[in-house]
Amino acid sequence: MAVSKSDILKEISRSYPNLLKKDLLKFIDVFLDEIRTALKKGERVELRGWGVFFAKKQISRNSRNPKTGQIIFTPEKKSINYKMSKELFKKINEQN
């Protein structure tokens, strides 16, 4: 099951009922936009106790369409990678 932005908004508004949903939504949008901006600049985003997001550059290359066998040029692009913290890894994998 995936967690959507609206699910996060519901949980935060349940925890903080005195805050308006529109303010919480603005906070979530600003938070995600700052992460997006940092990754676009090539910076690392570290959330302590959670993990690190970083952009990794994939070099341009010639690839092949497996169905037709046609050679296609794939341009250079960035991909987002994530490495979870040891703390989160332990919490996820602890036995109940």
Phi and psi in radians as a Rosetta constraint file:
Dihedral C 1 N 2 CA 2 C 2 CIRCULARHARMONIC -1.558 0.35
Dihedral N 2 CA 2 C 2 N 3 CIRCULARHARMONIC 2.665 0.35
Dihedral C 2 N 3 CA 3 C 3 CIRCULARHARMONIC -1.830 0.35
Dihedral N 3 CA 3 C 3 N 4 CIRCULARHARMONIC 2.191 0.35
Dihedral C 3 N 4 CA 4 C 4 CIRCULARHARMONIC -1.736 0.35
Dihedral N 4 CA 4 C 4 N 5 CIRCULARHARMONIC 2.968 0.35
Dihedral C 4 N 5 CA 5 C 5 CIRCULARHARMONIC -1.088 0.35
Dihedral N 5 CA 5 C 5 N 6 CIRCULARHARMONIC -0.616 0.35
Dihedral C 5 N 6 CA 6 C 6 CIRCULARHARMONIC -1.190 0.35
Dihedral N 6 CA 6 C 6 N 7 CIRCULARHARMONIC -0.582 0.35
Dihedral C 6 N 7 CA 7 C 7 CIRCULARHARMONIC -1.139 0.35
Dihedral N 7 CA 7 C 7 N 8 CIRCULARHARMONIC -0.735 0.35
Dihedral C 7 N 8 CA 8 C 8 CIRCULARHARMONIC -1.101 0.35
Dihedral N 8 CA 8 C 8 N 9 CIRCULARHARMONIC -0.745 0.35
Dihedral C 8 N 9 CA 9 C 9 CIRCULARHARMONIC -1.056 0.35
Dihedral N 9 CA 9 C 9 N 10 CIRCULARHARMONIC -0.757 0.35
Dihedral C 9 N 10 CA 10 C 10 CIRCULARHARMONIC -1.086 0.35
Dihedral N 10 CA 10 C 10 N 11 CIRCULARHARMONIC -0.767 0.35
Dihedral C 10 N 11 CA 11 C 11 CIRCULARHARMONIC -1.144 0.35
Dihedral N 11 CA 11 C 11 N 12 CIRCULARHARMONIC -0.756 0.35
Dihedral C 11 N 12 CA 12 C 12 CIRCULARHARMONIC -1.172 0.35
Dihedral N 12 CA 12 C 12 N 13 CIRCULARHARMONIC -0.704 0.35
Dihedral C 12 N 13 CA 13 C 13 CIRCULARHARMONIC -1.204 0.35
Dihedral N 13 CA 13 C 13 N 14 CIRCULARHARMONIC -0.507 0.35
Dihedral C 13 N 14 CA 14 C 14 CIRCULARHARMONIC -1.218 0.35
Dihedral N 14 CA 14 C 14 N 15 CIRCULARHARMONIC -0.650 0.35
Dihedral C 14 N 15 CA 15 C 15 CIRCULARHARMONIC -1.319 0.35
Dihedral N 15 CA 15 C 15 N 16 CIRCULARHARMONIC -0.566 0.35
Dihedral C 15 N 16 CA 16 C 16 CIRCULARHARMONIC -2.191 0.35
Dihedral N 16 CA 16 C 16 N 17 CIRCULARHARMONIC 1.339 0.35
Dihedral C 16 N 17 CA 17 C 17 CIRCULARHARMONIC -1.176 0.35
Dihedral N 17 CA 17 C 17 N 18 CIRCULARHARMONIC -0.313 0.35
Dihedral C 17 N 18 CA 18 C 18 CIRCULARHARMONIC -1.394 0.35
Dihedral N 18 CA 18 C 18 N 19 CIRCULARHARMONIC -0.190 0.35
Dihedral C 18 N 19 CA 19 C 19 CIRCULARHARMONIC -1.654 0.35
Dihedral N 19 CA 19 C 19 N 20 CIRCULARHARMONIC 2.486 0.35
Dihedral C 19 N 20 CA 20 C 20 CIRCULARHARMONIC -1.278 0.35
Dihedral N 20 CA 20 C 20 N 21 CIRCULARHARMONIC 2.530 0.35
Dihedral C 20 N 21 CA 21 C 21 CIRCULARHARMONIC -1.096 0.35
Dihedral N 21 CA 21 C 21 N 22 CIRCULARHARMONIC -0.620 0.35
Dihedral C 21 N 22 CA 22 C 22 CIRCULARHARMONIC -1.164 0.35
Dihedral N 22 CA 22 C 22 N 23 CIRCULARHARMONIC -0.591 0.35
Dihedral C 22 N 23 CA 23 C 23 CIRCULARHARMONIC -1.219 0.35
Dihedral N 23 CA 23 C 23 N 24 CIRCULARHARMONIC -0.708 0.35
Dihedral C 23 N 24 CA 24 C 24 CIRCULARHARMONIC -1.139 0.35
Dihedral N 24 CA 24 C 24 N 25 CIRCULARHARMONIC -0.697 0.35
Dihedral C 24 N 25 CA 25 C 25 CIRCULARHARMONIC -1.113 0.35
Dihedral N 25 CA 25 C 25 N 26 CIRCULARHARMONIC -0.709 0.35
Dihedral C 25 N 26 CA 26 C 26 CIRCULARHARMONIC -1.104 0.35
Dihedral N 26 CA 26 C 26 N 27 CIRCULARHARMONIC -0.721 0.35
Dihedral C 26 N 27 CA 27 C 27 CIRCULARHARMONIC -1.069 0.35
Dihedral N 27 CA 27 C 27 N 28 CIRCULARHARMONIC -0.817 0.35
Dihedral C 27 N 28 CA 28 C 28 CIRCULARHARMONIC -1.084 0.35
Dihedral N 28 CA 28 C 28 N 29 CIRCULARHARMONIC -0.747 0.35
Dihedral C 28 N 29 CA 29 C 29 CIRCULARHARMONIC -1.096 0.35
Dihedral N 29 CA 29 C 29 N 30 CIRCULARHARMONIC -0.761 0.35
Dihedral C 29 N 30 CA 30 C 30 CIRCULARHARMONIC -1.140 0.35
Dihedral N 30 CA 30 C 30 N 31 CIRCULARHARMONIC -0.744 0.35
Dihedral C 30 N 31 CA 31 C 31 CIRCULARHARMONIC -1.036 0.35
Dihedral N 31 CA 31 C 31 N 32 CIRCULARHARMONIC -0.876 0.35
Dihedral C 31 N 32 CA 32 C 32 CIRCULARHARMONIC -1.187 0.35
Dihedral N 32 CA 32 C 32 N 33 CIRCULARHARMONIC -0.611 0.35
Dihedral C 32 N 33 CA 33 C 33 CIRCULARHARMONIC -1.174 0.35
Dihedral N 33 CA 33 C 33 N 34 CIRCULARHARMONIC -0.649 0.35
Dihedral C 33 N 34 CA 34 C 34 CIRCULARHARMONIC -1.145 0.35
Dihedral N 34 CA 34 C 34 N 35 CIRCULARHARMONIC -0.690 0.35
Dihedral C 34 N 35 CA 35 C 35 CIRCULARHARMONIC -1.101 0.35
Dihedral N 35 CA 35 C 35 N 36 CIRCULARHARMONIC -0.816 0.35
Dihedral C 35 N 36 CA 36 C 36 CIRCULARHARMONIC -1.041 0.35
Dihedral N 36 CA 36 C 36 N 37 CIRCULARHARMONIC -0.765 0.35
Dihedral C 36 N 37 CA 37 C 37 CIRCULARHARMONIC -1.124 0.35
Dihedral N 37 CA 37 C 37 N 38 CIRCULARHARMONIC -0.764 0.35
Dihedral C 37 N 38 CA 38 C 38 CIRCULARHARMONIC -1.116 0.35
Dihedral N 38 CA 38 C 38 N 39 CIRCULARHARMONIC -0.745 0.35
Dihedral C 38 N 39 CA 39 C 39 CIRCULARHARMONIC -1.146 0.35
Dihedral N 39 CA 39 C 39 N 40 CIRCULARHARMONIC -0.634 0.35
Dihedral C 39 N 40 CA 40 C 40 CIRCULARHARMONIC -1.135 0.35
Dihedral N 40 CA 40 C 40 N 41 CIRCULARHARMONIC -0.583 0.35
Dihedral C 40 N 41 CA 41 C 41 CIRCULARHARMONIC -1.362 0.35
Dihedral N 41 CA 41 C 41 N 42 CIRCULARHARMONIC -0.160 0.35
Dihedral C 41 N 42 CA 42 C 42 CIRCULARHARMONIC 1.588 0.35
Dihedral N 42 CA 42 C 42 N 43 CIRCULARHARMONIC 0.223 0.35
Dihedral C 42 N 43 CA 43 C 43 CIRCULARHARMONIC -1.536 0.35
Dihedral N 43 CA 43 C 43 N 44 CIRCULARHARMONIC 2.742 0.35
Dihedral C 43 N 44 CA 44 C 44 CIRCULARHARMONIC -1.479 0.35
Dihedral N 44 CA 44 C 44 N 45 CIRCULARHARMONIC 2.564 0.35
Dihedral C 44 N 45 CA 45 C 45 CIRCULARHARMONIC -2.092 0.35
Dihedral N 45 CA 45 C 45 N 46 CIRCULARHARMONIC 1.973 0.35
Dihedral C 45 N 46 CA 46 C 46 CIRCULARHARMONIC -1.922 0.35
Dihedral N 46 CA 46 C 46 N 47 CIRCULARHARMONIC 2.156 0.35
Dihedral C 46 N 47 CA 47 C 47 CIRCULARHARMONIC -1.944 0.35
Dihedral N 47 CA 47 C 47 N 48 CIRCULARHARMONIC 1.856 0.35
Dihedral C 47 N 48 CA 48 C 48 CIRCULARHARMONIC -0.980 0.35
Dihedral N 48 CA 48 C 48 N 49 CIRCULARHARMONIC 2.326 0.35
Dihedral C 48 N 49 CA 49 C 49 CIRCULARHARMONIC 1.390 0.35
Dihedral N 49 CA 49 C 49 N 50 CIRCULARHARMONIC -0.055 0.35
Dihedral C 49 N 50 CA 50 C 50 CIRCULARHARMONIC -2.068 0.35
Dihedral N 50 CA 50 C 50 N 51 CIRCULARHARMONIC -1.001 0.35
Dihedral C 50 N 51 CA 51 C 51 CIRCULARHARMONIC 2.748 0.35
Dihedral N 51 CA 51 C 51 N 52 CIRCULARHARMONIC -2.975 0.35
Dihedral C 51 N 52 CA 52 C 52 CIRCULARHARMONIC -2.215 0.35
Dihedral N 52 CA 52 C 52 N 53 CIRCULARHARMONIC 2.316 0.35
Dihedral C 52 N 53 CA 53 C 53 CIRCULARHARMONIC -1.829 0.35
Dihedral N 53 CA 53 C 53 N 54 CIRCULARHARMONIC 2.415 0.35
Dihedral C 53 N 54 CA 54 C 54 CIRCULARHARMONIC -2.628 0.35
Dihedral N 54 CA 54 C 54 N 55 CIRCULARHARMONIC 2.623 0.35
Dihedral C 54 N 55 CA 55 C 55 CIRCULARHARMONIC -1.613 0.35
Dihedral N 55 CA 55 C 55 N 56 CIRCULARHARMONIC 2.366 0.35
Dihedral C 55 N 56 CA 56 C 56 CIRCULARHARMONIC -2.121 0.35
Dihedral N 56 CA 56 C 56 N 57 CIRCULARHARMONIC 2.322 0.35
Dihedral C 56 N 57 CA 57 C 57 CIRCULARHARMONIC -1.507 0.35
Dihedral N 57 CA 57 C 57 N 58 CIRCULARHARMONIC 2.250 0.35
Dihedral C 57 N 58 CA 58 C 58 CIRCULARHARMONIC -1.742 0.35
Dihedral N 58 CA 58 C 58 N 59 CIRCULARHARMONIC 2.234 0.35
Dihedral C 58 N 59 CA 59 C 59 CIRCULARHARMONIC -1.243 0.35
Dihedral N 59 CA 59 C 59 N 60 CIRCULARHARMONIC 2.738 0.35
Dihedral C 59 N 60 CA 60 C 60 CIRCULARHARMONIC -1.257 0.35
Dihedral N 60 CA 60 C 60 N 61 CIRCULARHARMONIC 2.615 0.35
Dihedral C 60 N 61 CA 61 C 61 CIRCULARHARMONIC -2.785 0.35
Dihedral N 61 CA 61 C 61 N 62 CIRCULARHARMONIC 2.911 0.35
Dihedral C 61 N 62 CA 62 C 62 CIRCULARHARMONIC -1.650 0.35
Dihedral N 62 CA 62 C 62 N 63 CIRCULARHARMONIC 2.208 0.35
Dihedral C 62 N 63 CA 63 C 63 CIRCULARHARMONIC -2.112 0.35
Dihedral N 63 CA 63 C 63 N 64 CIRCULARHARMONIC 3.055 0.35
Dihedral C 63 N 64 CA 64 C 64 CIRCULARHARMONIC -2.248 0.35
Dihedral N 64 CA 64 C 64 N 65 CIRCULARHARMONIC 2.362 0.35
Dihedral C 64 N 65 CA 65 C 65 CIRCULARHARMONIC -1.298 0.35
Dihedral N 65 CA 65 C 65 N 66 CIRCULARHARMONIC 2.019 0.35
Dihedral C 65 N 66 CA 66 C 66 CIRCULARHARMONIC -1.147 0.35
Dihedral N 66 CA 66 C 66 N 67 CIRCULARHARMONIC -0.438 0.35
Dihedral C 66 N 67 CA 67 C 67 CIRCULARHARMONIC -1.329 0.35
Dihedral N 67 CA 67 C 67 N 68 CIRCULARHARMONIC -0.774 0.35
Dihedral C 67 N 68 CA 68 C 68 CIRCULARHARMONIC -1.800 0.35
Dihedral N 68 CA 68 C 68 N 69 CIRCULARHARMONIC -0.341 0.35
Dihedral C 68 N 69 CA 69 C 69 CIRCULARHARMONIC 1.418 0.35
Dihedral N 69 CA 69 C 69 N 70 CIRCULARHARMONIC 0.054 0.35
Dihedral C 69 N 70 CA 70 C 70 CIRCULARHARMONIC -1.232 0.35
Dihedral N 70 CA 70 C 70 N 71 CIRCULARHARMONIC 2.386 0.35
Dihedral C 70 N 71 CA 71 C 71 CIRCULARHARMONIC -1.400 0.35
Dihedral N 71 CA 71 C 71 N 72 CIRCULARHARMONIC 2.285 0.35
Dihedral C 71 N 72 CA 72 C 72 CIRCULARHARMONIC -2.230 0.35
Dihedral N 72 CA 72 C 72 N 73 CIRCULARHARMONIC 2.400 0.35
Dihedral C 72 N 73 CA 73 C 73 CIRCULARHARMONIC -1.455 0.35
Dihedral N 73 CA 73 C 73 N 74 CIRCULARHARMONIC 2.171 0.35
Dihedral C 73 N 74 CA 74 C 74 CIRCULARHARMONIC -1.839 0.35
Dihedral N 74 CA 74 C 74 N 75 CIRCULARHARMONIC 2.050 0.35
Dihedral C 74 N 75 CA 75 C 75 CIRCULARHARMONIC -1.266 0.35
Dihedral N 75 CA 75 C 75 N 76 CIRCULARHARMONIC 2.897 0.35
Dihedral C 75 N 76 CA 76 C 76 CIRCULARHARMONIC -1.095 0.35
Dihedral N 76 CA 76 C 76 N 77 CIRCULARHARMONIC 2.471 0.35
Dihedral C 76 N 77 CA 77 C 77 CIRCULARHARMONIC -2.666 0.35
Dihedral N 77 CA 77 C 77 N 78 CIRCULARHARMONIC 2.899 0.35
Dihedral C 77 N 78 CA 78 C 78 CIRCULARHARMONIC -1.831 0.35
Dihedral N 78 CA 78 C 78 N 79 CIRCULARHARMONIC 2.544 0.35
Dihedral C 78 N 79 CA 79 C 79 CIRCULARHARMONIC -2.202 0.35
Dihedral N 79 CA 79 C 79 N 80 CIRCULARHARMONIC 2.680 0.35
Dihedral C 79 N 80 CA 80 C 80 CIRCULARHARMONIC -1.727 0.35
Dihedral N 80 CA 80 C 80 N 81 CIRCULARHARMONIC 2.241 0.35
Dihedral C 80 N 81 CA 81 C 81 CIRCULARHARMONIC -2.018 0.35
Dihedral N 81 CA 81 C 81 N 82 CIRCULARHARMONIC 2.717 0.35
Dihedral C 81 N 82 CA 82 C 82 CIRCULARHARMONIC -2.363 0.35
Dihedral N 82 CA 82 C 82 N 83 CIRCULARHARMONIC 2.356 0.35
Dihedral C 82 N 83 CA 83 C 83 CIRCULARHARMONIC -2.204 0.35
Dihedral N 83 CA 83 C 83 N 84 CIRCULARHARMONIC 2.075 0.35
Dihedral C 83 N 84 CA 84 C 84 CIRCULARHARMONIC -1.330 0.35
Dihedral N 84 CA 84 C 84 N 85 CIRCULARHARMONIC 2.696 0.35
Dihedral C 84 N 85 CA 85 C 85 CIRCULARHARMONIC -1.306 0.35
Dihedral N 85 CA 85 C 85 N 86 CIRCULARHARMONIC 2.779 0.35
Dihedral C 85 N 86 CA 86 C 86 CIRCULARHARMONIC -1.099 0.35
Dihedral N 86 CA 86 C 86 N 87 CIRCULARHARMONIC -0.624 0.35
Dihedral C 86 N 87 CA 87 C 87 CIRCULARHARMONIC -1.085 0.35
Dihedral N 87 CA 87 C 87 N 88 CIRCULARHARMONIC -0.817 0.35
Dihedral C 87 N 88 CA 88 C 88 CIRCULARHARMONIC -1.155 0.35
Dihedral N 88 CA 88 C 88 N 89 CIRCULARHARMONIC -0.699 0.35
Dihedral C 88 N 89 CA 89 C 89 CIRCULARHARMONIC -1.016 0.35
Dihedral N 89 CA 89 C 89 N 90 CIRCULARHARMONIC -0.770 0.35
Dihedral C 89 N 90 CA 90 C 90 CIRCULARHARMONIC -1.145 0.35
Dihedral N 90 CA 90 C 90 N 91 CIRCULARHARMONIC -0.709 0.35
Dihedral C 90 N 91 CA 91 C 91 CIRCULARHARMONIC -1.139 0.35
Dihedral N 91 CA 91 C 91 N 92 CIRCULARHARMONIC -0.710 0.35
Dihedral C 91 N 92 CA 92 C 92 CIRCULARHARMONIC -1.188 0.35
Dihedral N 92 CA 92 C 92 N 93 CIRCULARHARMONIC -0.649 0.35
Dihedral C 92 N 93 CA 93 C 93 CIRCULARHARMONIC -1.715 0.35
Dihedral N 93 CA 93 C 93 N 94 CIRCULARHARMONIC 0.093 0.35
Dihedral C 93 N 94 CA 94 C 94 CIRCULARHARMONIC -1.241 0.35
Dihedral N 94 CA 94 C 94 N 95 CIRCULARHARMONIC 2.496 0.35
Dihedral C 94 N 95 CA 95 C 95 CIRCULARHARMONIC -1.395 0.35
Dihedral N 95 CA 95 C 95 N 96 CIRCULARHARMONIC 2.463 0.35
